[in-house]
Amino acid sequence: MHLAKPPLQGKNLKSRQQSELAMHSTVALVLAGGRGNRMKTVTPKQYLDLGGKPVLRWCLEAFIAHPRIDAVRVVISPEDRHLYDQATDGLELLSPIDGGAYRQNSVKNGLESLVSTSPERVLIHDGARPFIKAKLIDDLLDSLLETTGTIPTLPIVNALKTGVDGEVTGTVGGDGLWAAQTPQAFLFRDILGAHRVNANDNLSDDAAVLEATGLKVKMIEGDVVNFKITNPDDLIFARRLLMGENSSIRVGIGFDAHRFGHGDFIMLCGIKIPFKKSLVAHSDGDVGIHSVVDALLGAINAGDIGTYFPSSDCRWKNVNSDLFLRKAVELVHEQGAHIVHVDLTIICNQPSISVLRDQMRTRMSEIMGISLRQVSIKGKSTDGLGFTGREEGISAQAVSTICFVNA
């Protein structure tokens, strides 16, 4: 795994970038200024979560880690600068460049920003293609030794149809047709000159810009996994791909118990329940939440509830246990994991869990930020056995299942 270098700031960052860029012979220029309207989300698709980090960060880390890439620069929309800063936190990148109204304008802006140092080669990549592999980068750079431009392509294997208003109007033969991908690799001076000459055109990709000047573009074999995330189904597929290829399932177990004392309500799973007694505890005594917290922490090997909220600390006196559960979920996410399922068993004679189950499940799913189908809650009595059977208190045990992505 590539470990990102700490970010530089202020004058030190600017001078470091200027001096280092002067030595760069290969720069990756990543386009991340689009709005992605087909995704139908407020947040642009390149900043959406994919396996615990933004879509854009996946390809940036791949370029930074590659030994033949000397620098990486991203072209962004200025209104998304805060999203870019969050997505690239900790990565050593050249300062971002504002894009233009169209993709071709954005590429030209990015290329012009490199003119003062004039790198030998440039790879131009769509930031919505997260799964760029080192081998493809190597193949492109190797191919560029023999040409001015080279692109990865995949053969068209399906029949192509033309159509109007949902009806087929014709069939296009697939022979000789190829689907182009990015990154596309070019000699810097050639692609910069081509963009300057064709600045007023709106061509389909950078290869087309170079072709328009009469220069040849070579094709190499692309990678089917190097697909572009365009619509919601693409993002779902990408997440499933990660879960299938790079996942690790962990299970955690939690337990808690509290005795009854004086009072007129109890807290269970974030729900305040009128009752003839209360549970004695430093916080609110919510055994349901406490056991789930320990189950989540156990799954990520992060101690137990007392590690973060010790009863010796007066800050947690009578506090709502929702806080504890939110913290546990945050820790799960920080380790690059997602909650798959939580199964909770509450052991008591009273109150009746079956009556409260739906309300409890709803509240627990809200606190953890997961769907209702990922939360199971059951109630068990002990037929008069033990302290719960004697109605001296309530206990709970929980099992959590989480998935580490890219483990």
Secondary structure, DSSP 4 states (H G I P E B T S, - for coil): -PPPPPPP-HHHHHHHHHHHHTT-SEEEEEEE----GGG--SS-GGGSEETTEEHHHHHHHHHHH-TT--EEEEEE-GGGHHHHHHHTTT---PPPEE--SSHHHHHHHHHHTTTTT--SEEEEEETT-----HHHHHHHHHHGGGSSEEEEEEE--S-EEEEETTEEEEEE--TT-EEE-S-EEEEHHHHHHHHHHTTT---SSHHHHHHTTT---EEEE--TT-----SHHHHHHHHHHHHHHSEEEEEEEEEEEEEEES-SEEEETTEEEE-SSEE--SS---HHHHHHHHHHHHHTT---HHHHS-TT-GGGTT--THHHHHHHHHHHHHTTEEEEEEEEEEE-SSS-HHHHHHHHHHHHHHHHT--GGGEEEEEE--TT-HHHHTTSEEEEEEEEEEEEET-
